[in-house]
Amino acid sequence: MLVLQRRVGESILLGSEIEVRILGLRNGQVKIGVIAPKHVEIRRNELEEINRRAVVGDWRTSSLAALAQRLKNAGRAEADSKPDPEKRPAEP
């Protein structure tokens, strides 16, 4: 991890397209601004962690019946795609 010290009004560059600027300090909090192209996603880390936990929680709490049904459907789709050994091809 690279650790940098900046004063209010100073900034750092991440690559050539992203600038992180220190806007202010108050009550132990740092206010920052991020200048980046629109295609760059910027998310707060704590929200990412909450989303990650929610996804894992949803997966763990999904019912076994739903999982069994999905496996059954997947098996049915696979069986439909295989030729039936009982059926003979039509003769020319």
A tleap script that builds the chain and sets N, CA, C and O, in Angstrom:
source leaprc.protein.ff14SB
mol = sequence {
  NMET LEU VAL LEU GLN ARG ARG VAL GLY GLU
  SER ILE LEU LEU GLY SER GLU ILE GLU VAL
  ARG ILE LEU GLY LEU ARG ASN GLY GLN VAL
  LYS ILE GLY VAL ILE ALA PRO LYS HIE VAL
  GLU ILE ARG ARG ASN GLU LEU GLU GLU ILE
  ASN ARG ARG ALA VAL VAL GLY ASP TRP ARG
  THR SER SER LEU ALA ALA LEU ALA GLN ARG
  LEU LYS ASN ALA GLY ARG ALA GLU ALA ASP
  SER LYS PRO ASP PRO GLU LYS ARG PRO ALA
  GLU CPRO
}
set mol.1.N position { 0.850 -1.180 0.000 }
set mol.1.CA position { 0.000 0.000 0.000 }
set mol.1.C position { 0.892 1.237 0.000 }
set mol.1.O position { 1.824 1.357 0.794 }
set mol.2.N position { 0.586 2.125 -0.887 }
set mol.2.CA position { 1.279 3.404 -0.950 }
set mol.2.C position { 0.572 4.374 -0.016 }
set mol.2.O position { -0.646 4.532 -0.098 }
set mol.3.N position { 1.308 5.020 0.860 }
set mol.3.CA position { 0.738 5.984 1.802 }
set mol.3.C position { 1.276 7.362 1.462 }
set mol.3.O position { 2.488 7.565 1.394 }
set mol.4.N position { 0.372 8.307 1.248 }
set mol.4.CA position { 0.754 9.672 0.890 }
set mol.4.C position { 0.141 10.657 1.864 }
set mol.4.O position { -0.937 10.420 2.408 }
set mol.5.N position { 0.835 11.764 2.079 }
set mol.5.CA position { 0.274 12.854 2.865 }
set mol.5.C position { -0.024 14.005 1.925 }
set mol.5.O position { 0.802 14.365 1.087 }
set mol.6.N position { -1.206 14.579 2.069 }
set mol.6.CA position { -1.630 15.707 1.244 }
set mol.6.C position { -2.261 16.748 2.146 }
set mol.6.O position { -2.802 16.423 3.202 }
set mol.7.N position { -2.189 17.987 1.730 }
set mol.7.CA position { -2.858 19.088 2.426 }
set mol.7.C position { -4.128 19.437 1.675 }
set mol.7.O position { -4.309 19.038 0.524 }
set mol.8.N position { -5.000 20.179 2.324 }
set mol.8.CA position { -6.227 20.626 1.670 }
set mol.8.C position { -5.867 21.384 0.401 }
set mol.8.O position { -5.005 22.263 0.414 }
set mol.9.N position { -6.533 21.037 -0.695 }
set mol.9.CA position { -6.272 21.665 -1.986 }
set mol.9.C position { -5.295 20.889 -2.846 }
set mol.9.O position { -5.206 21.133 -4.049 }
set mol.10.N position { -4.557 19.955 -2.251 }
set mol.10.CA position { -3.615 19.145 -3.017 }
set mol.10.C position { -4.328 17.895 -3.540 }
set mol.10.O position { -5.411 17.532 -3.080 }
set mol.11.N position { -3.689 17.257 -4.506 }
set mol.11.CA position { -4.317 16.080 -5.100 }
set mol.11.C position { -3.264 15.054 -5.484 }
set mol.11.O position { -2.062 15.318 -5.458 }
set mol.12.N position { -3.762 13.866 -5.845 }
set mol.12.CA position { -2.900 12.827 -6.395 }
set mol.12.C position { -3.555 12.334 -7.683 }
set mol.12.O position { -4.771 12.436 -7.849 }
set mol.13.N position { -2.750 11.807 -8.579 }
set mol.13.CA position { -3.248 11.248 -9.832 }
set mol.13.C position { -3.129 9.735 -9.780 }
set mol.13.O position { -2.120 9.187 -9.334 }
set mol.14.N position { -4.184 9.068 -10.249 }
set mol.14.CA position { -4.170 7.620 -10.403 }
set mol.14.C position { -4.206 7.354 -11.900 }
set mol.14.O position { -5.237 7.528 -12.549 }
set mol.15.N position { -3.092 6.938 -12.428 }
set mol.15.CA position { -2.984 6.815 -13.874 }
set mol.15.C position { -3.012 8.207 -14.472 }
set mol.15.O position { -2.583 9.170 -13.836 }
set mol.16.N position { -3.514 8.318 -15.691 }
set mol.16.CA position { -3.559 9.627 -16.344 }
set mol.16.C position { -4.961 10.228 -16.357 }
set mol.16.O position { -5.136 11.372 -16.776 }
set mol.17.N position { -5.976 9.462 -15.896 }
set mol.17.CA position { -7.351 9.928 -16.020 }
set mol.17.C position { -8.057 10.227 -14.703 }
set mol.17.O position { -9.118 10.850 -14.714 }
set mol.18.N position { -7.507 9.805 -13.574 }
set mol.18.CA position { -8.216 9.934 -12.301 }
set mol.18.C position { -7.422 10.822 -11.348 }
set mol.18.O position { -6.229 10.621 -11.119 }
set mol.19.N position { -8.121 11.804 -10.805 }
set mol.19.CA position { -7.510 12.713 -9.828 }
set mol.19.C position { -8.310 12.641 -8.537 }
set mol.19.O position { -9.539 12.718 -8.547 }
set mol.20.N position { -7.592 12.490 -7.417 }
set mol.20.CA position { -8.213 12.501 -6.096 }
set mol.20.C position { -7.718 13.762 -5.388 }
set mol.20.O position { -6.520 13.935 -5.164 }
set mol.21.N position { -8.660 14.637 -5.043 }
set mol.21.CA position { -8.316 15.938 -4.467 }
set mol.21.C position { -8.814 16.021 -3.024 }
set mol.21.O position { -9.936 15.612 -2.727 }
set mol.22.N position { -7.987 16.546 -2.137 }
set mol.22.CA position { -8.372 16.764 -0.739 }
set mol.22.C position { -9.101 18.105 -0.669 }
set mol.22.O position { -8.529 19.159 -0.950 }
set mol.23.N position { -10.390 18.038 -0.283 }
set mol.23.CA position { -11.213 19.245 -0.264 }
set mol.23.C position { -11.302 19.892 1.102 }
set mol.23.O position { -11.465 21.107 1.206 }
set mol.24.N position { -11.194 19.084 2.158 }
set mol.24.CA position { -11.297 19.676 3.482 }
set mol.24.C position { -11.111 18.660 4.589 }
set mol.24.O position { -11.145 17.450 4.363 }
set mol.25.N position { -10.912 19.181 5.795 }
set mol.25.CA position { -10.771 18.374 7.000 }
set mol.25.C position { -11.684 18.977 8.065 }
set mol.25.O position { -11.667 20.185 8.296 }
set mol.26.N position { -12.492 18.113 8.719 }
set mol.26.CA position { -13.343 18.614 9.791 }
set mol.26.C position { -13.701 17.467 10.728 }
set mol.26.O position { -14.149 16.411 10.280 }
set mol.27.N position { -13.507 17.671 12.009 }
set mol.27.CA position { -13.871 16.685 13.033 }
set mol.27.C position { -13.318 15.292 12.737 }
set mol.27.O position { -14.023 14.294 12.892 }
set mol.28.N position { -12.088 15.228 12.323 }
set mol.28.CA position { -11.451 13.943 12.070 }
set mol.28.C position { -11.854 13.273 10.770 }
set mol.28.O position { -11.472 12.129 10.527 }
set mol.29.N position { -12.616 13.957 9.930 }
set mol.29.CA position { -13.006 13.393 8.642 }
set mol.29.C position { -12.332 14.155 7.519 }
set mol.29.O position { -12.124 15.366 7.596 }
set mol.30.N position { -11.997 13.418 6.475 }
set mol.30.CA position { -11.370 13.997 5.294 }
set mol.30.C position { -12.419 14.043 4.189 }
set mol.30.O position { -13.055 13.033 3.888 }
set mol.31.N position { -12.595 15.199 3.593 }
set mol.31.CA position { -13.519 15.336 2.463 }
set mol.31.C position { -12.680 15.306 1.199 }
set mol.31.O position { -11.780 16.125 1.013 }
set mol.32.N position { -12.989 14.339 0.323 }
set mol.32.CA position { -12.219 14.200 -0.911 }
set mol.32.C position { -13.134 14.344 -2.115 }
set mol.32.O position { -14.341 14.117 -2.032 }
set mol.33.N position { -12.542 14.721 -3.220 }
set mol.33.CA position { -13.244 14.775 -4.495 }
set mol.33.C position { -12.509 13.891 -5.479 }
set mol.33.O position { -11.281 13.813 -5.465 }
set mol.34.N position { -13.263 13.230 -6.328 }
set mol.34.CA position { -12.670 12.346 -7.327 }
set mol.34.C position { -13.106 12.828 -8.700 }
set mol.34.O position { -14.298 12.946 -8.980 }
set mol.35.N position { -12.134 13.104 -9.544 }
set mol.35.CA position { -12.404 13.486 -10.924 }
set mol.35.C position { -11.975 12.302 -11.787 }
set mol.35.O position { -10.805 11.921 -11.818 }
set mol.36.N position { -12.975 11.723 -12.497 }
set mol.36.CA position { -12.698 10.538 -13.303 }
set mol.36.C position { -13.657 10.501 -14.485 }
set mol.36.O position { -14.724 11.113 -14.441 }
set mol.37.N position { -13.283 9.786 -15.537 }
set mol.37.CA position { -14.198 9.625 -16.668 }
set mol.37.C position { -15.469 8.899 -16.224 }
set mol.37.O position { -15.457 8.176 -15.228 }
set mol.38.N position { -16.555 9.091 -16.956 }
set mol.38.CA position { -17.840 8.501 -16.577 }
set mol.38.C position { -17.820 6.982 -16.578 }
set mol.38.O position { -18.577 6.361 -15.832 }
set mol.39.N position { -16.966 6.365 -17.402 }
set mol.39.CA position { -16.950 4.901 -17.454 }
set mol.39.C position { -16.269 4.266 -16.243 }
set mol.39.O position { -16.346 3.049 -16.072 }
set mol.40.N position { -15.606 5.057 -15.398 }
set mol.40.CA position { -14.940 4.535 -14.212 }
set mol.40.C position { -15.947 4.483 -13.067 }
set mol.40.O position { -16.524 5.504 -12.694 }
set mol.41.N position { -16.155 3.291 -12.511 }
set mol.41.CA position { -17.065 3.143 -11.381 }
set mol.41.C position { -16.353 3.554 -10.106 }
set mol.41.O position { -15.215 3.153 -9.861 }
set mol.42.N position { -17.031 4.360 -9.292 }
set mol.42.CA position { -16.487 4.802 -8.013 }
set mol.42.C position { -17.498 4.410 -6.949 }
set mol.42.O position { -18.632 4.890 -6.953 }
set mol.43.N position { -17.080 3.527 -6.029 }
set mol.43.CA position { -17.975 3.045 -4.983 }
set mol.43.C position { -17.275 3.120 -3.641 }
set mol.43.O position { -16.059 2.956 -3.547 }
set mol.44.N position { -18.069 3.374 -2.595 }
set mol.44.CA position { -17.518 3.356 -1.243 }
set mol.44.C position { -17.299 1.908 -0.824 }
set mol.44.O position { -18.161 1.054 -1.033 }
set mol.45.N position { -16.151 1.643 -0.238 }
set mol.45.CA position { -15.779 0.282 0.129 }
set mol.45.C position { -16.776 -0.349 1.092 }
set mol.45.O position { -17.096 -1.529 0.943 }
set mol.46.N position { -17.277 0.397 2.076 }
set mol.46.CA position { -18.197 -0.194 3.047 }
set mol.46.C position { -19.505 -0.633 2.388 }
set mol.46.O position { -20.120 -1.599 2.839 }
set mol.47.N position { -19.943 0.053 1.333 }
set mol.47.CA position { -21.146 -0.365 0.616 }
set mol.47.C position { -20.881 -1.625 -0.190 }
set mol.47.O position { -21.756 -2.484 -0.297 }
set mol.48.N position { -19.698 -1.747 -0.754 }
set mol.48.CA position { -19.327 -2.960 -1.473 }
set mol.48.C position { -19.356 -4.159 -0.541 }
set mol.48.O position { -19.822 -5.233 -0.920 }
set mol.49.N position { -18.861 -3.982 0.673 }
set mol.49.CA position { -18.849 -5.073 1.650 }
set mol.49.C position { -20.268 -5.481 2.029 }
set mol.49.O position { -20.552 -6.671 2.166 }
set mol.50.N position { -21.156 -4.514 2.200 }
set mol.50.CA position { -22.556 -4.813 2.507 }
set mol.50.C position { -23.188 -5.577 1.354 }
set mol.50.O position { -23.892 -6.562 1.580 }
set mol.51.N position { -22.947 -5.139 0.117 }
set mol.51.CA position { -23.488 -5.829 -1.053 }
set mol.51.C position { -22.955 -7.254 -1.156 }
set mol.51.O position { -23.699 -8.183 -1.469 }
set mol.52.N position { -21.669 -7.417 -0.893 }
set mol.52.CA position { -21.054 -8.738 -0.955 }
set mol.52.C position { -21.692 -9.674 0.064 }
set mol.52.O position { -21.993 -10.826 -0.249 }
set mol.53.N position { -21.899 -9.180 1.284 }
set mol.53.CA position { -22.535 -9.994 2.330 }
set mol.53.C position { -23.965 -10.345 1.956 }
set mol.53.O position { -24.412 -11.465 2.205 }
set mol.54.N position { -24.689 -9.404 1.361 }
set mol.54.CA position { -26.079 -9.649 0.979 }
set mol.54.C position { -26.157 -10.740 -0.075 }
set mol.54.O position { -27.030 -11.605 -0.009 }
set mol.55.N position { -25.254 -10.707 -1.043 }
set mol.55.CA position { -25.260 -11.717 -2.104 }
set mol.55.C position { -24.952 -13.085 -1.511 }
set mol.55.O position { -25.626 -14.065 -1.832 }
set mol.56.N position { -23.952 -13.161 -0.659 }
set mol.56.CA position { -23.604 -14.437 -0.027 }
set mol.56.C position { -24.754 -14.896 0.857 }
set mol.56.O position { -25.080 -16.083 0.879 }
set mol.57.N position { -25.373 -13.972 1.587 }
set mol.57.CA position { -26.502 -14.324 2.440 }
set mol.57.C position { -27.664 -14.853 1.634 }
set mol.57.O position { -28.293 -15.831 2.037 }
set mol.58.N position { -27.969 -14.234 0.505 }
set mol.58.CA position { -29.059 -14.701 -0.347 }
set mol.58.C position { -28.765 -16.105 -0.851 }
set mol.58.O position { -29.658 -16.950 -0.904 }
set mol.59.N position { -27.529 -16.350 -1.217 }
set mol.59.CA position { -27.161 -17.664 -1.718 }
set mol.59.C position { -27.313 -18.712 -0.620 }
set mol.59.O position { -27.833 -19.801 -0.860 }
set mol.60.N position { -26.858 -18.376 0.583 }
set mol.60.CA position { -26.914 -19.346 1.677 }
set mol.60.C position { -28.337 -19.612 2.140 }
set mol.60.O position { -28.653 -20.725 2.560 }
set mol.61.N position { -29.192 -18.609 2.068 }
set mol.61.CA position { -30.548 -18.782 2.587 }
set mol.61.C position { -31.528 -19.259 1.525 }
set mol.61.O position { -32.698 -19.501 1.823 }
set mol.62.N position { -31.058 -19.395 0.287 }
set mol.62.CA position { -31.979 -19.893 -0.739 }
set mol.62.C position { -32.374 -21.317 -0.373 }
set mol.62.O position { -31.569 -22.073 0.172 }
set mol.63.N position { -33.595 -21.673 -0.669 }
set mol.63.CA position { -34.106 -22.979 -0.246 }
set mol.63.C position { -33.465 -24.099 -1.051 }
set mol.63.O position { -33.098 -23.932 -2.214 }
set mol.64.N position { -33.343 -25.237 -0.398 }
set mol.64.CA position { -32.811 -26.409 -1.084 }
set mol.64.C position { -33.771 -26.866 -2.174 }
set mol.64.O position { -33.349 -27.409 -3.194 }
set mol.65.N position { -35.067 -26.643 -1.955 }
set mol.65.CA position { -36.043 -27.024 -2.972 }
set mol.65.C position { -35.808 -26.246 -4.259 }
set mol.65.O position { -35.893 -26.813 -5.349 }
set mol.66.N position { -35.516 -24.959 -4.147 }
set mol.66.CA position { -35.257 -24.146 -5.337 }
set mol.66.C position { -33.995 -24.629 -6.040 }
set mol.66.O position { -33.948 -24.690 -7.269 }
set mol.67.N position { -32.978 -24.972 -5.261 }
set mol.67.CA position { -31.745 -25.487 -5.844 }
set mol.67.C position { -32.009 -26.820 -6.540 }
set mol.67.O position { -31.527 -27.051 -7.649 }
set mol.68.N position { -32.763 -27.682 -5.898 }
set mol.68.CA position { -33.088 -28.969 -6.505 }
set mol.68.C position { -33.863 -28.778 -7.805 }
set mol.68.O position { -33.619 -29.483 -8.784 }
set mol.69.N position { -34.788 -27.835 -7.816 }
set mol.69.CA position { -35.574 -27.573 -9.022 }
set mol.69.C position { -34.684 -27.080 -10.157 }
set mol.69.O position { -34.857 -27.486 -11.307 }
set mol.70.N position { -33.726 -26.199 -9.833 }
set mol.70.CA position { -32.815 -25.703 -10.866 }
set mol.70.C position { -31.960 -26.824 -11.426 }
set mol.70.O position { -31.722 -26.882 -12.633 }
set mol.71.N position { -31.491 -27.722 -10.554 }
set mol.71.CA position { -30.695 -28.856 -11.024 }
set mol.71.C position { -31.538 -29.790 -11.887 }
set mol.71.O position { -31.072 -30.305 -12.903 }
set mol.72.N position { -32.781 -30.000 -11.470 }
set mol.72.CA position { -33.689 -30.849 -12.233 }
set mol.72.C position { -33.935 -30.259 -13.619 }
set mol.72.O position { -33.899 -30.974 -14.621 }
set mol.73.N position { -34.183 -28.951 -13.670 }
set mol.73.CA position { -34.408 -28.277 -14.949 }
set mol.73.C position { -33.171 -28.347 -15.837 }
set mol.73.O position { -33.283 -28.535 -17.049 }
set mol.74.N position { -31.999 -28.197 -15.240 }
set mol.74.CA position { -30.759 -28.264 -16.004 }
set mol.74.C position { -30.580 -29.662 -16.583 }
set mol.74.O position { -30.157 -29.804 -17.731 }
set mol.75.N position { -30.897 -30.698 -15.805 }
set mol.75.CA position { -30.806 -32.075 -16.279 }
set mol.75.C position { -31.790 -32.339 -17.398 }
set mol.75.O position { -31.471 -33.039 -18.359 }
set mol.76.N position { -32.999 -31.776 -17.279 }
set mol.76.CA position { -34.022 -31.946 -18.301 }
set mol.76.C position { -33.572 -31.286 -19.605 }
set mol.76.O position { -33.756 -31.850 -20.684 }
set mol.77.N position { -32.986 -30.100 -19.508 }
set mol.77.CA position { -32.512 -29.397 -20.705 }
set mol.77.C position { -31.388 -30.183 -21.379 }
set mol.77.O position { -31.311 -30.248 -22.606 }
set mol.78.N position { -30.515 -30.781 -20.558 }
set mol.78.CA position { -29.419 -31.575 -21.115 }
set mol.78.C position { -29.971 -32.820 -21.808 }
set mol.78.O position { -29.497 -33.192 -22.882 }
set mol.79.N position { -30.966 -33.461 -21.205 }
set mol.79.CA position { -31.559 -34.662 -21.800 }
set mol.79.C position { -32.262 -34.325 -23.109 }
set mol.79.O position { -32.221 -35.120 -24.048 }
set mol.80.N position { -32.902 -33.172 -23.191 }
set mol.80.CA position { -33.590 -32.765 -24.410 }
set mol.80.C position { -32.628 -32.542 -25.569 }
set mol.80.O position { -32.993 -32.705 -26.733 }
set mol.81.N position { -31.397 -32.169 -25.240 }
set mol.81.CA position { -30.432 -31.873 -26.300 }
set mol.81.C position { -29.744 -33.127 -26.833 }
set mol.81.O position { -29.097 -33.066 -27.878 }
set mol.82.N position { -29.867 -34.284 -26.130 }
set mol.82.CA position { -29.233 -35.522 -26.574 }
set mol.82.C position { -30.204 -36.301 -27.457 }
set mol.82.O position { -31.412 -36.268 -27.219 }
set mol.83.N position { -29.692 -37.006 -28.481 }
set mol.83.CA position { -30.581 -37.818 -29.318 }
set mol.83.C position { -31.120 -39.009 -28.513 }
set mol.83.O position { -30.421 -39.559 -27.662 }
set mol.84.N position { -32.347 -39.391 -28.788 }
set mol.84.CA position { -32.990 -40.500 -28.110 }
set mol.84.C position { -32.496 -41.806 -28.738 }
set mol.84.O position { -32.678 -42.007 -29.939 }
set mol.85.N position { -31.873 -42.704 -27.952 }
set mol.85.CA position { -31.346 -43.935 -28.520 }
set mol.85.C position { -32.463 -44.883 -28.986 }
set mol.85.O position { -32.214 -45.776 -29.796 }
set mol.86.N position { -33.687 -44.694 -28.482 }
set mol.86.CA position { -34.818 -45.527 -28.869 }
set mol.86.C position { -35.310 -45.200 -30.280 }
set mol.86.O position { -35.816 -46.070 -30.989 }
set mol.87.N position { -35.157 -43.960 -30.668 }
set mol.87.CA position { -35.656 -43.537 -31.967 }
set mol.87.C position { -34.620 -43.857 -33.043 }
set mol.87.O position { -33.432 -43.578 -32.882 }
set mol.88.N position { -35.087 -44.443 -34.135 }
set mol.88.CA position { -34.205 -44.720 -35.245 }
set mol.88.C position { -34.335 -43.578 -36.257 }
set mol.88.O position { -35.415 -43.016 -36.436 }
set mol.89.N position { -33.238 -43.250 -36.903 }
set mol.89.CA position { -33.322 -42.211 -37.922 }
set mol.89.C position { -34.192 -42.687 -39.084 }
set mol.89.O position { -34.201 -43.874 -39.411 }
set mol.90.N position { -34.903 -41.785 -39.688 }
set mol.90.CA position { -35.755 -42.121 -40.834 }
set mol.90.C position { -34.900 -42.615 -41.973 }
set mol.90.O position { -33.838 -42.065 -42.263 }
set mol.91.N position { -35.379 -43.664 -42.616 }
set mol.91.CA position { -34.617 -44.219 -43.743 }
set mol.91.C position { -34.890 -43.410 -44.992 }
set mol.91.O position { -36.008 -42.940 -45.204 }
set mol.92.N position { -33.865 -43.246 -45.823 }
set mol.92.CA position { -34.039 -42.443 -47.043 }
set mol.92.C position { -34.846 -43.122 -48.109 }
set mol.92.O position { -35.061 -42.551 -49.178 }
savepdb mol mol.pdb
quit
